[in-house]
Amino acid sequence: MSTILSPKSPKTGILPITQHTLANGLRVVVIPKFTAPVVAVAVTYQVGSYSESPDNTGFAHFFEHLMFEGSENVAHGMFDKYCTEAGGDNNAYTTYDKTTYYMTLPAHQLELALWLEADRMAAFGVTQEALDVQRNVVLEEINQNVENSPYGTFSRVQNRLAFAPEAGYHWEVYGDPAHIAASTLADVQNFFTDFYRPDNACLVVCGAVQPEAALELVQKYFNSIQAGASPVRRKNFQSEYRYTGGRYQRVEDAIPTNTLFLSFHGEGYINDEVNAAEILSSILSDGISSRLYKALAYEQQIASEINCYLDDRQFTSLFTIYTIANGDGITCEALYDGVYAVLSDIAAKGVTPQEMAKAQNRLTTRLARTLQRANGIADEAAHQTLFFGDPNRTFTLMDGYNAVTADAVQALAQKLFTKENEIRIDFVPKTSA
């Protein structure tokens, strides 16, 4: 067992971080935080849609649903019941690179949380009936959020334009509904065996707990779970998996006005470049004084809504900007020219000290709000442990933002904002038949 000291903070009450790896490979992190009598537990598996094969997509998200359908000792519907009756709540989410299950409970209910998570990690407990139910639930979710939602197909179109199928980023997290519809009990059981194993997971406990007592409970419930029989399958990402050369598609959708989406290939979150990218994103679109808002909404009045965000993934990212036209007569081409004028100005002239300070303050404040909560700390620490091997990075992320210089932001703008590097999607109103 090794102990890593996190920065002492009387405001957060964070005490030294304790790390331990069980014999089965499960990475365990305990972070005492005595500001409230609660405990948060996060279990993150290093599996997302990137891990899927091109002919079986959507399984990571599908499995997130299935993991609430019962296990060896917890019947269907009882996971939520046990948690809520103990005064807690729980949820989960799936990304391209990970799947996280989290719950928050009164501190004295830590043992219940660990028993629940260990039981569904220990053995595949999904029945054919549960599979059928959740298959329909997921298909309806895709139907609502993708097929019949304005801009719902954006991620699907974007990923197909941006990445080769070999990358694993060629499809969105929901995957292909045809693959979900055709899934069998054997398919999902194989997925569980491949990825839902202690040596592919990190468990974080954060809250009003003593490390020794928490580790004793973790060992009690997780020690007997078997590691995988062979190493976890990992995909290698290669730069040629990024489609470049300027990619374009026009999509007719049930929307009132033209909308432009522009994405640019960037580095993944395993690269420090993402700190500069987040600052650049904030300068471009955070607030009414941001570059894009001032130019397109206030001065030219051609956009009614503007946003910019970094869709960061482990191996690569997409720096994405979207603008919604302010009226019927404004074309995607006008929006495109307006956006590029702003991007070119930053690439040529850089950003001001005031813009840097404002963006850094916004990002550090946003992060500080997350780290005020035990569940926010647990979630972030699990991520930092899985992908960087260091939960202590959770408390140094602000330093990464503050270390970025204006020169680095300008250099990044010059690197990203080129026609060779762009993926452009024009969403236009459907024409009447």
C-alpha positions as a printed Julia matrix, in Angstrom:
433×3 Matrix{Float64}:
   0.0     0.0     0.0
   1.28    3.46   -0.85
   0.12    6.83    0.39
   0.24   10.0    -1.72
  -0.13   13.34   -0.04
  -2.5    15.73   -1.7
  -2.23   19.48   -1.16
  -3.56   20.32    2.3
  -6.61   22.55    2.1
  -8.57   23.74    5.13
 -11.39   24.77    2.8
 -11.97   21.35    1.29
 -10.85   19.29    4.26
  -8.95   16.89    1.99
  -6.59   14.59    3.86
  -3.78   12.43    2.42
  -4.82   10.15   -0.43
  -4.38    6.41    0.07
  -3.8     4.1    -2.9
  -3.83    0.34   -2.93
  -3.96   -2.28   -5.66
  -5.63   -5.59   -4.86
  -4.13   -8.9    -5.97
  -6.79   -9.09   -8.72
  -5.62   -5.76  -10.17
  -8.37   -3.48   -8.85
  -6.95   -0.02   -8.21
  -8.38    1.45   -5.01
  -8.18    5.1    -3.94
  -9.46    6.46   -0.62
  -9.76   10.22   -0.12
 -10.97   11.31    3.34
 -13.09   14.46    3.26
 -14.87   15.32    6.51
 -16.78   18.44    5.48
 -20.08   16.5     5.39
 -21.19   13.1     6.82
 -21.46   11.49    3.38
 -19.4     9.15    1.25
 -19.17    8.92   -2.53
 -18.15    5.76   -4.34
 -17.13    5.76   -7.99
 -16.27    2.65   -9.98
 -14.85    3.43  -13.4
 -14.14    0.77  -16.01
 -11.71    1.56  -18.8
 -14.19    0.68  -21.5
 -16.21    2.96  -23.74
 -17.43    2.96  -27.28
 -13.81    3.2   -28.47
 -13.28   -0.38  -27.23
 -16.06   -1.79  -29.41
 -15.67   -3.5   -32.75
 -17.16   -1.87  -35.88
 -19.76   -4.63  -36.2
 -20.88   -4.48  -32.55
 -21.21   -0.82  -31.62
 -23.14    0.72  -28.75
 -22.37   -2.1   -26.32
 -20.57    0.05  -23.73
 -23.6     2.32  -23.33
 -25.96   -0.65  -23.56
 -24.05   -2.39  -20.79
 -24.34    0.67  -18.56
 -28.1     0.03  -18.59
 -27.73   -3.72  -18.1
 -25.58   -3.31  -14.98
 -28.66   -2.06  -13.11
 -30.75   -5.07  -14.13
 -29.69   -7.42  -11.35
 -26.76   -9.54  -10.24
 -26.18  -12.73   -8.29
 -27.53  -11.4    -4.99
 -29.39   -8.25   -6.07
 -32.66   -8.88   -7.89
 -34.06   -6.71  -10.66
 -34.97   -3.25   -9.37
 -33.35   -3.78   -5.98
 -30.08   -1.92   -6.64
 -31.87    1.43   -6.7
 -34.18    0.39   -3.88
 -31.33   -0.54   -1.53
 -29.51    2.67   -2.35
 -32.43    5.08   -2.01
 -33.78    3.45    1.16
 -30.35    3.98    2.7
 -30.62    7.7     1.93
 -28.46    7.67   -1.18
 -28.6     8.16   -4.91
 -26.74    6.64   -7.83
 -26.24    6.93  -11.55
 -23.83    6.12  -14.37
 -22.52    7.46  -17.64
 -20.6     6.2   -20.67
 -18.08    8.06  -22.83
 -15.84    7.07  -25.71
 -13.16    5.84  -23.3
 -14.76    4.88  -19.97
 -17.92    3.88  -18.11
 -18.46    5.22  -14.6
 -20.92    4.11  -11.9
 -21.27    6.37   -8.89
 -23.33    6.73   -5.76
 -23.48    9.0    -2.73
 -24.69    7.74    0.63
 -24.57    8.65    4.31
 -21.05    7.79    5.46
 -22.19    4.93    7.69
 -23.64    3.19    4.59
 -20.27    2.72    2.88
 -20.41   -1.03    3.33
 -23.72   -1.21    1.46
 -22.26    0.73   -1.47
 -19.22   -1.53   -1.69
 -21.33   -4.7    -1.46
 -23.61   -3.48   -4.28
 -20.71   -2.61   -6.58
 -18.77   -5.78   -5.82
 -21.77   -8.0    -6.44
 -22.32   -6.72   -9.96
 -18.6    -6.81  -10.75
 -18.23  -10.38   -9.48
 -20.34  -12.22  -12.04
 -22.55  -11.68  -15.07
 -26.11  -11.54  -13.76
 -28.18  -10.41  -16.75
 -31.12  -12.59  -17.75
 -32.7   -12.88  -21.19
 -35.75  -11.01  -19.88
 -33.6    -8.14  -18.6
 -31.72   -8.05  -21.88
 -34.96   -7.76  -23.85
 -36.26   -4.98  -21.6
 -33.11   -2.88  -21.72
 -32.61   -3.45  -25.43
 -35.99   -1.8   -26.0
 -35.15    0.99  -23.54
 -31.88    1.8   -25.29
 -33.44    1.63  -28.75
 -36.14    4.06  -27.64
 -33.47    6.34  -26.15
 -31.67    6.38  -29.5
 -34.97    7.0   -31.26
 -35.74    9.99  -29.06
 -32.28   11.53  -28.71
 -30.83   10.81  -32.14
 -33.36    9.92  -34.8
 -36.15   12.32  -33.77
 -34.31   15.16  -32.06
 -33.12   18.37  -33.75
 -29.39   18.01  -34.46
 -29.61   14.5   -32.97
 -27.59   12.94  -35.77
 -24.75   15.44  -35.44
 -22.35   13.18  -33.49
 -23.04   10.29  -35.85
 -22.25   12.39  -38.92
 -19.28   14.12  -37.26
 -17.55   10.9   -36.21
 -17.99    9.27  -39.61
 -16.49   12.33  -41.29
 -13.67   12.67  -38.77
 -12.37    9.13  -38.18
 -11.67    5.87  -39.95
 -13.6     2.82  -38.65
 -10.39    1.3   -37.27
 -10.09    4.12  -34.74
 -13.08    3.21  -32.61
 -14.13    6.87  -32.72
 -15.9     6.39  -36.07
 -19.26    5.88  -34.31
 -20.99    7.76  -31.53
 -21.42    6.34  -28.01
 -24.99    5.2   -28.76
 -23.67    3.06  -31.59
 -25.67    1.6   -34.44
 -29.24    0.72  -33.36
 -29.13   -2.3   -35.66
 -26.26   -3.73  -33.61
 -28.2    -3.24  -30.36
 -31.32   -4.78  -31.88
 -29.36   -7.87  -32.94
 -27.54   -8.33  -29.61
 -27.75  -11.7   -27.88
 -27.17  -12.83  -24.33
 -23.9   -14.41  -25.48
 -22.78  -11.08  -26.98
 -23.27   -9.14  -23.78
 -21.82  -11.92  -21.63
 -18.67  -11.84  -23.73
 -18.51   -8.05  -23.35
 -18.76   -8.42  -19.58
 -15.97  -11.03  -19.53
 -13.72   -8.88  -21.68
 -14.07   -5.58  -19.84
 -16.0    -5.8   -16.55
 -13.16   -7.14  -14.45
 -11.24   -5.74  -11.5
  -7.98   -5.36  -13.43
  -9.8    -2.98  -15.82
 -11.33   -0.79  -13.12
 -10.64    1.82  -10.48
 -12.63    2.18   -7.25
 -12.59    5.52   -5.44
 -14.07    6.18   -2.02
 -14.27    9.84   -0.99
 -15.93   11.26    2.09
 -16.15   10.97    5.85
 -14.18    7.72    6.07
 -10.98    6.5     7.65
  -8.65    4.95    5.04
  -7.87    1.83    7.05
 -11.53    1.04    7.66
 -12.48    1.75    4.05
  -9.69   -0.46    2.69
 -10.7    -3.27    5.02
 -14.24   -3.16    3.6
 -12.96   -2.98    0.03
 -10.83   -6.06    0.59
 -13.74   -7.86    2.22
 -15.97   -7.5    -0.82
 -13.57   -7.27   -3.78
 -10.64   -9.54   -2.93
 -12.38  -12.7    -4.07
 -13.32  -11.36   -7.53
 -11.16  -12.99  -10.17
  -8.98  -11.01  -12.54
  -9.29  -11.62  -16.25
  -7.72  -14.74  -17.7
  -5.83  -12.72  -20.32
  -4.78   -9.06  -20.71
  -7.52   -6.56  -21.5
  -7.85   -5.94  -25.24
  -6.66   -2.45  -26.12
  -6.8    -0.66  -29.45
  -3.89    1.36  -30.73
  -4.69    4.79  -32.14
  -2.73    5.98  -35.15
  -2.64    9.49  -36.56
  -3.76    8.28  -39.99
  -7.1     7.29  -38.44
  -7.97   11.0   -38.48
  -9.63   11.96  -41.75
  -8.18   15.26  -42.94
  -8.16   17.25  -46.13
 -11.31   19.21  -45.34
 -14.43   17.11  -44.72
 -17.96   18.32  -45.49
 -21.56   17.13  -45.32
 -24.92   18.82  -45.67
 -27.74   17.48  -43.49
 -31.43   18.32  -43.8
 -33.12   18.35  -40.41
 -36.3    19.49  -38.67
 -34.83   22.83  -37.6
 -36.05   26.4   -38.23
 -32.82   28.04  -39.48
 -29.43   27.13  -40.9
 -26.81   25.94  -38.44
 -23.08   25.52  -38.95
 -20.92   22.98  -37.12
 -17.15   23.25  -37.47
 -14.77   20.77  -35.83
 -10.98   20.61  -35.84
  -8.74   17.67  -34.95
  -6.65   18.15  -31.8
  -4.75   16.11  -29.26
  -6.39   13.79  -26.72
  -6.59   14.43  -23.0
  -3.43   12.42  -22.41
  -1.67   15.46  -23.91
  -1.26   18.76  -22.04
  -2.43   20.62  -25.15
  -6.0    20.2   -23.93
  -5.45   22.88  -21.26
  -4.69   25.48  -23.93
  -7.61   24.16  -25.99
 -10.06   24.69  -23.14
  -8.78   28.21  -22.6
  -9.1    28.92  -26.33
 -12.65   27.56  -26.28
 -13.56   29.82  -23.36
 -12.11   32.91  -25.05
 -14.1    32.15  -28.18
 -17.54   31.5   -26.69
 -17.87   31.95  -22.91
 -20.17   34.9   -22.26
 -21.38   37.91  -24.23
 -17.88   39.42  -24.3
 -16.4    36.35  -26.0
 -14.87   36.7   -29.45
 -17.48   34.77  -31.41
 -20.47   36.25  -29.6
 -19.28   39.82  -30.06
 -18.55   39.36  -33.75
 -21.46   37.19  -34.9
 -24.29   37.98  -32.48
 -23.64   41.58  -31.46
 -21.77   43.25  -34.34
 -22.89   41.33  -37.44
 -26.14   40.0   -35.9
 -26.03   36.87  -38.04
 -26.09   34.3   -35.2
 -28.71   33.73  -32.5
 -26.7    31.11  -30.64
 -22.98   30.37  -30.55
 -21.02   27.8   -28.59
 -17.61   26.23  -28.61
 -16.41   23.16  -26.73
 -13.65   20.59  -26.61
 -14.91   17.07  -27.21
 -11.85   15.49  -25.63
 -11.13   11.79  -25.84
  -8.15    9.76  -24.7
  -6.2     9.73  -27.94
  -7.63   12.62  -29.89
 -10.1    15.49  -29.56
 -12.48   17.49  -31.7
 -12.52   21.23  -31.08
 -16.08   22.08  -32.11
 -17.9    25.35  -32.81
 -21.55   25.69  -33.72
 -23.55   28.74  -34.73
 -27.29   29.01  -35.34
 -28.4    31.56  -37.92
 -30.34   34.59  -36.71
 -33.09   34.36  -39.3
 -34.11   32.62  -42.52
 -31.97   34.65  -44.9
 -28.62   33.86  -43.31
 -26.75   31.03  -44.99
 -24.28   28.54  -43.57
 -21.69   30.12  -45.84
 -22.2    33.49  -44.14
 -21.8    31.83  -40.74
 -18.71   30.01  -41.97
 -17.07   33.22  -43.19
 -17.93   34.99  -39.94
 -16.49   32.24  -37.76
 -13.32   31.98  -39.82
 -12.72   35.73  -39.61
 -12.62   35.41  -35.81
 -10.46   32.28  -35.85
  -8.01   33.83  -38.29
  -7.74   36.97  -36.18
  -6.78   34.95  -33.09
  -4.28   32.91  -35.08
  -2.7    36.07  -36.49
  -2.82   38.43  -33.52
  -3.19   36.21  -30.46
  -5.23   36.89  -27.33
  -5.04   39.58  -24.69
  -3.9    39.2   -21.06
  -7.42   40.1   -19.98
  -8.91   37.31  -22.09
  -6.39   34.84  -20.67
  -7.15   35.81  -17.08
 -10.91   35.64  -17.62
 -10.73   32.2   -19.24
  -8.38   30.81  -16.6
 -10.62   32.14  -13.84
 -13.71   30.6   -15.44
 -12.1    27.19  -15.83
 -10.56   27.06  -12.37
 -13.83   28.2   -10.78
 -15.72   25.51  -12.68
 -13.23   22.89  -11.52
 -13.33   24.17   -7.93
 -17.11   23.73   -7.86
 -16.71   20.11   -8.95
 -14.07   19.45   -6.3
 -16.25   20.86   -3.53
 -18.36   17.71   -3.73
 -17.27   14.24   -2.66
 -18.82   12.69   -5.78
 -17.01   15.19   -8.01
 -13.69   14.32   -6.4
 -14.36   10.57   -6.65
 -15.26   10.81  -10.33
 -12.23   12.9   -11.22
  -9.83   10.81   -9.13
 -11.0     7.62  -10.85
 -10.32    9.21  -14.23
  -6.87   10.44  -13.23
  -5.96    7.05  -11.79
  -7.08    5.04  -14.82
  -5.52    7.21  -17.5
  -2.56    8.79  -15.71
  -1.9     6.43  -12.8
  -2.05    9.32  -10.35
  -5.16   10.36   -8.39
  -3.23   13.3    -6.97
  -3.53   14.99  -10.38
  -7.13   15.7    -9.34
  -5.84   18.5    -7.12
  -3.28   19.93   -9.54
  -5.53   20.41  -12.59
  -5.87   24.11  -11.81
  -2.1    24.46  -12.1
  -2.34   23.13  -15.65
  -4.76   25.89  -16.65
  -2.72   28.61  -14.95
   0.51   27.45  -16.61
  -0.83   28.07  -20.13
   0.54   31.18  -21.81
  -1.02   33.49  -24.39
   1.68   32.42  -26.84
   0.64   28.77  -26.39
  -3.0    29.65  -27.1
  -2.07   31.54  -30.28
   0.19   28.69  -31.44
  -2.65   26.23  -30.89
  -5.04   28.42  -32.89
  -2.56   28.46  -35.75
  -2.26   24.68  -35.59
  -5.98   23.88  -35.32
  -7.78   26.38  -37.51
  -6.86   25.32  -41.03
  -9.06   24.15  -43.88
  -6.98   20.95  -44.08
  -7.89   20.15  -40.47
 -11.6    20.97  -40.48
 -14.78   18.92  -40.46
 -17.73   21.02  -41.58
 -21.39   20.05  -41.29
 -24.19   22.31  -42.51
 -27.55   21.57  -40.87
 -30.31   23.09  -42.98
 -34.12   23.09  -42.65
 -35.86   20.25  -44.45
 -37.38   21.26  -47.73
 -41.07   20.56  -48.17
 -41.91   17.54  -50.31
